[in-house]
Amino acid sequence: MCADATVALSATGVGVSVMSGGDGHRMCTASDPAIERIEELQFTFGEGPCIDAFASSRPVLVSDFDETVMRRWPVYGPAVQESGIRAVFAFPLQVGAVRLGVLDVFRTRPGQLSRDQIGWAVTFADRAVATLLDGKDDNDLDGVVEHYAHLYQAQGMVMVQLGVSLAEAMVRLRAYAYAEDRPLSEVATDVVTRRLRFDSSQQP
């Protein structure tokens, strides 16, 4: 679906993230590994169009990463721009008041989506919702969700190790991932497998 959306929307790539309230974010799928890495940056930094679109239940359309956007997302903006992305469009996945996640469209050139392209993006978002609700498409959704479930386990382990709240534990995980320039999921795996332990002397 992400590959089809990339072609239909003349995009560089498309990502779909399954999300829940609080810090319950988890990556679902992307059109290619490079886009998956860019998509995950939002969860590492805790900011970006995907986060905002999910929180507001409204599309976030960024046709150019100008100074206003950089002030809005001071960490995510420069990181994505460094990856060559110049525009991103985020469409919430929801049924009524129930929010499931976000579909993100990335482009390496600035410019708005046309009216037809916005219509196609909404159609692909609806298709993603149907796939998530079906839960049987390609038999890989459960596997991907399970793969990212270790993030919550790592969050709980850091909470115990540092004696802090769950929210603070996620902040520490994100800060460490950012400082080490690593995906949040990789850091979580290291914590769960006990290759990495947080203590009060660390300043990630």
N, C-alpha and C positions, 0 to 999 in steps of 0.2 A: 504494500500500500504506500509506504514512504517513497519507494522508487517511482511508482506511478504518479504520486503527487509532485515529486521533483520535476518530472517531465512536463506535466500539465501546467505547472505554475512557473515554468522557466526559472526554476530555482537552482541553487547550488546543492542544496540538500534539505531534507525534512526530518524532523524528529518528533516522536510522540512520547510523552512522559506520563506515567500513572502517578497520581499524587493523592495525598490525604491531608487533613488539617495539621496544624502545628509543624513539626519537623518530619512528618511522614512523607517524604518525597522519595520516589524511586524511579530510576530510568526504565523505560519499557523497550523502545526500539528506535533505530535511526536508519537513514538510507545508506550510510557507510560509516566506517570507524572514525573518520575525521569529524564528521558531524556529531557522532555520539560523544566524542570528547568535548566538543563545543557545548553540546546540550548539557552535559554533566557539570560544566563550569558554573552554571547557575546554582546548582545544589551545593557545590563546594564553597561558593562565595555567599550564598544566601540572598542573592539579588539577581534581577534580570527580568526580561519580558515574560518569561514563563511563570515566574513567581507572582508577578503583578497581575497577569491575566487570570491566574487561578484565584487569587485573593479577591479580585474585583468582579469576577464572572463576566468580564467584558474583553473583547479583543484588544490587544496592544499592538499598534502598527507603527513601526519605526522605519521610515524610509531612508534615513541617513544618520550615522553616528556622529552628530554634531556636538557642540559644546553643551547644549542643554541635556542631551542624552548622557554625556560623560558625567555631568553633575548628578543626574538621576541615579546612575549606576557607576560610581567612581572606581570600583574594582573590576566588575564584569565588563564594562564598556571598553576600556583599554585592552583587556585580555582578548576579547573577541575581535577587536579591530586588528590586533597583532596577528590573529589567525587569518586575516584577509576578508572577514565578513564586514559588509558595509550597510546591510539592511536586514531586519528580522521582523517577522509578523507572527504573533502568538494568538491562537484561537482556543478558547476554553472548550473542554469536552464535558458536557453536562446534560442531565435529563431533568428538567424542571429545576428544583433547588439543589439537586444532588450533583456534586462536582466530582469528576473522575480523573481529570488531568488536563493536559494542554497539548495541542499540536503546534509546533514551531516551524516556520518556513524561513530558510536562510538564503541570502544572496550576497555575491561578492561585488555587486555594483549597487550604488544608491538608486533610489527611485521607488515610487509607489506601486502597489499592485493595482491592476485595472479593475473595473467593476466586475468584469467576467471572472477574473482571477480570484477576487474575493469570494464570489459565488462558488467557484470550484473549491476554494480552501474550506469553506463552510461545509460543502458536500463531503470532502475528505474527512473533516472533523466528525461529521455524523457517521461516516463509515467506521471511523476508529471507535466511536461510542458503541456501535452495534457489535463490533468485534470484541470489545472488552466485556460487554454484557453477555454475549454468547458464551465466551470463555472456552470455546472449543476450536477456534480457528488455528490451524497449523500446530496445535498441541504445544506451542512454545511459550505462551503467555505465562503459564504457571511456573515454568522453569526460569523465566527471566525475573519474575517477581520473587521467587525463592532465592535467586542469585543475589538480589539486592536486600533481602530480608536481614542479611548479616549486619547491615548498617545499624539496625535497631539493637542487635545483640552487642555490637561494639559500643554503642551509645550507653547501654546499661553497664557494661564493664568499666568504661571510663568514669561513669558516675560513681561507682563503688571505689575505684582506684583513687579518685581525687576527693571523694566526699562532697560532691557538688550536686546540683539539680540536674535533671535530664536535659533541660534547655542549655545549661552551661556546658554539659558534656558534649553536646552537639557543636556548640561554639568552639570548644577546644579541638574537636576533630577537624572542623572546617579550617581553623587557623593553622593547624599542623599541616593539612593538605596543601593549603595555600603557600605556606612558608617553604615546603619541600617541593613545590610544583608537581604534585602528584594528584591523580584522581581520588576523590573522597572514598570511592568504593575500594580502592587498593589499600588505603590507610586502614579502613574498617577491617579488611581481611587480615592485615597484619596484627591488629588488636585482637581479633577473635582467635587467631592461631597462635597468639602470645609471642609473636616476633617483635611486637611493640607494646610497651607498657607506659602509661602516663603516671607521673608522680608530681607532687607539689613543687618540685624544683625545676620542672620543665617550663619553658616560656615559649611555646609554639606560636 
